[in-house]
Amino acid sequence: MQKYNIKLIDNFLKENNLTKTEFCKRCKISRYSLSKIYKNDFNIDIVVIIKISYAINQKPCDLFIND
């Protein structure tokens, strides 16, 4: 089963001392979209994945893990 790699986002937040709301503003995504990722809801726009991966300097494919 595929899941989002939440650890990448959490590590970025911790390293940069950001809240989830600040991170969303930086990525220009809604807080709702981020919460869907944390719930492993795959019903989101691919643009959200691209914006997050760009913000944390990762490839979009790195945001997914196989469990």
Steps between C-alpha positions, in 0.01 A plus 500: 500500500632840408511786751632852521843542653387726783843479665648715223252776569530468878880515483484809280260669743723418795825606329350831390298559816175534305143430597279315255316823427825684423609211280173517306545872443854439379382227260189694396273209582197482726520364852224262392725350228779441750260337742385266223861395449540431871189281479642316196213619285613467138214709368706817455630689203848406376590870510489480882759220495721698264480815713588310817787312338638824358478668842688220678754445219391145422377325188123447491552123498687528833175604667366146454601180676387143460386341819 
